[in-house]
Every structure is written in C-alpha cells, then in structure tokens.
Amino acid sequence: MASWGCPHEINGKCARLNELVCNPGMKGCVLAGRYFFLSSDDKNRRLREKQERTGKEEGGEPTD
C-alpha cells in the first residue's frame, strides 16, 4: 500500500484553508470531488454530482 502527502498540510493543518485541521476531502480541499473516500459519504457528494453531470458511472463508462 502506498501513502501520500498533501502539499497544503503543514503540521496537521491545511495552509490552503485558513489553518483548519487537515481533513482530506472536506469542502474546499483540492481532493474534494476528485477521489472516492471510504470514510464519509458526505465527502463523496461532489464526486457523485460531477459523475451525474458528465453522465458517467463510478467506473468511468458512459451510462447510455
């Protein structure tokens, strides 16, 4: 398993979002709407909305 580090996280806080505690996928996060999160259905809302607009399912295939 691989790990990653957010370039905006400094000492557990988000430098991009007014020094809030870093919570990947939260509103305003650069990861929100781009990735699927297992920890919270609320974080996945933007990704689902984006998929509905583009007409694609989770696998990336058209829904015709």
C-alpha positions as CSV (number, residue, x, y, z in Angstrom):
1,M,0.0,0.0,0.0
2,A,1.3,3.4,-0.9
3,S,0.9,6.6,1.1
4,W,0.8,10.2,0.0
5,G,1.3,13.7,1.5
6,C,-0.7,16.7,0.7
7,P,1.4,19.7,-0.2
8,H,-1.0,22.0,1.7
9,E,-0.8,20.1,5.0
10,I,1.7,21.6,7.5
11,N,1.8,20.1,11.0
12,G,-1.7,18.6,10.6
13,K,-3.3,21.9,9.4
14,C,-4.3,23.0,6.0
15,A,-2.4,26.0,4.8
16,R,-4.9,26.5,1.9
17,L,-8.0,26.6,4.2
18,N,-7.2,29.1,6.9
19,E,-5.2,26.7,9.1
20,L,-8.1,24.3,9.7
21,V,-7.3,20.8,10.8
22,C,-6.5,18.8,7.7
23,N,-9.3,16.5,6.7
24,P,-8.8,15.2,3.2
25,G,-11.9,15.7,1.1
26,M,-13.5,18.3,3.2
27,K,-15.2,21.3,1.5
28,G,-12.5,23.4,-0.2
29,C,-9.9,20.6,-0.2
30,V,-8.2,20.1,-3.6
31,L,-9.1,16.4,-3.3
32,A,-12.8,17.0,-3.0
33,G,-14.7,15.8,-6.0
34,R,-11.7,14.1,-7.5
35,Y,-11.4,11.0,-5.4
36,F,-13.7,8.5,-3.6
37,F,-13.4,8.4,0.2
38,L,-14.5,5.4,2.2
39,S,-14.6,7.3,5.5
40,S,-17.5,9.6,4.7
41,D,-20.5,9.6,2.3
42,D,-20.7,13.4,2.6
43,K,-17.2,13.8,1.1
44,N,-18.3,11.8,-1.9
45,R,-21.3,14.0,-2.8
46,R,-19.3,16.3,-5.1
47,L,-17.9,13.3,-7.0
48,R,-21.4,11.8,-7.5
49,E,-22.7,15.2,-8.7
50,K,-19.8,15.5,-11.1
51,Q,-20.4,12.0,-12.4
52,E,-24.2,12.7,-12.9
53,R,-23.4,15.9,-14.9
54,T,-20.9,14.1,-17.2
55,G,-23.1,11.0,-17.5
56,K,-20.5,8.6,-16.2
57,E,-20.7,5.9,-13.6
58,E,-18.0,5.2,-11.0
59,G,-16.1,3.0,-13.4
60,G,-15.8,5.9,-15.9
61,E,-18.0,4.3,-18.6
62,P,-20.9,6.1,-20.2
63,T,-24.4,5.3,-18.9
64,D,-26.2,5.0,-22.2
